[in-house]
């Protein structure tokens, strides 16, 4: 048992802040007065669903529609359902995820004392989610998704307000994207896992807010990838990438972002940037953050709708 007389440290690991210098150049730093507010700290309006869709159109990508609904499981403390419809011009189905939150509830007597809330995440594909039937036991990819999801949510929860208690977050992928099986056959499914993680972060954040658990902000997931052109001479960054739509994916990045605090709670990077490319790791992360800002608008709209229906 831990010593209760000591001052306990933070509930999770802390990292030094990293600021994006792309939006604040050296000239603006010289001209800014000492008592002026930095542009990165100014309050920005929350994007809406319409702005999220138009944002993708401006990037010359196909529109991606997301439908989010909370309170779908009455027996759970909080729940959410996320449906990602297929892009325009595609046949088949999109991705459907559901999340249930159980707790906070007291820990069993056999558990050691914890001054913070114990977070447990579980991500699992349903056996019928993909064309190839999946097993009932979790594989390595599902365990990796659970680990990244726990890291992303731990940075948003206020764990010290729920001592000696635990919360279980269960995310189930009911239906995978129709292009995932083709990606498995071409052995490029590692890039589609990024989109799955982004959806898990979004639906889990909405379920936590529906459960009424204290958080510093609603975390949202965003994915960006550096893809090569058909001729192989040029590269560009796309949001919510689909590996089958491009010749090759050089690198991909998935972030869990807190818009109001301008913080990243989880960063997952795969691939390697070519030396000749004009993009760097910072630019790829910045575009993934921009994608997560649009997803945050969806969460805010869904929660506002749920509050309005409850008051009526």
C-alpha positions, 0 to 999 in steps of 0.5 A, a space after each residue: 500500500 502506498 504511503 498516504 502521507 507523501 505528496 503524490 506526483 502527477 497521475 500520468 507522465 508529463 512532457 515539455 511543451 513543443 510549440 509549432 513555429 510554422 504559424 509564428 515566424 521570427 518577424 512577428 516575434 520581434 514586432 510583438 509587444 511584451 504584454 501582447 497575447 501570442 496568436 497561438 494563445 488567442 481564442 479560436 472559434 470551434 469549427 462546425 461539421 460544415 466547415 470540416 467538410 468544406 475544409 476537406 474539399 479545399 484540400 482537393 480531397 473527397 468529402 468525408 461524412 461523420 455521424 456521431 450520436 451519444 447515449 446509445 447504451 442506457 445500461 452504461 455510464 456513457 456511450 457513443 456511436 460513430 459512423 464514418 460513411 464511405 467517400 464519394 465515388 466509393 462503393 461499399 460501407 464505411 466504418 462503424 464504431 461504438 464505445 461504452 464507459 463503465 464507471 467511475 466505480 470503486 476498486 475491489 478490496 484486493 486492488 492496491 491503493 491509488 490516489 488517481 482514477 485507474 483507466 482501462 481501455 479495450 479495443 476489439 474488432 467484432 468477429 463479423 467486422 471484416 470479410 475475414 472473420 476475426 477471432 474472439 481473442 485480441 491480436 497484437 494490432 488490437 492491443 496496440 490500439 488499446 495502448 495508444 487509446 489509453 495514452 490519448 485519453 489519460 492526458 485529458 482526464 482529471 484523474 485526481 478527482 476520482 481517487 480509489 476508483 476505476 473506469 473501463 472504456 470498451 471500443 468495438 469496431 462493429 464494421 470495418 471499411 470495405 477497402 480494409 480487406 483489399 488493403 490486407 491482401 496488398 499488405 498495406 493494412 498498417 496505414 488503415 490502422 491509423 484511421 481506426 485509431 482516430 475513430 476510436 479516440 473520437 468516439 471514446 471522447 464523446 462517450 466520456 463526455 456523455 458519462 460526465 467524467 471530468 476532463 480538461 478538454 474533449 480530445 479528438 483524433 486526426 490522421 494525415 499521410 504523405 503519399 507519392 504521386 502516380 509518376 513518383 516524382 512528387 509527394 503531397 499530404 492528405 487527410 484521412 488517407 486510404 492506402 488503396 487510393 494512392 500509389 504508395 504511402 511514405 509516412 502517416 501520423 495520427 494525433 490525439 489533440 486538445 483544441 482548447 489547450 492546444 496540446 497533443 496527448 498522443 502521437 503515433 508516427 509510421 514510415 520514413 520521410 524521403 530526404 528529397 521531400 520538402 515536408 518534414 515531421 513538423 508539417 505532417 503533425 501540423 496537418 494531422 492537428 488540423 484534421 483533428 480540429 475539424 473532428 472536434 467540431 463534430 463532438 461539440 455539435 453532438 454533445 450540444 444536441 444531446 444537451 438540448 434534447 435532455 432539456 426539452 
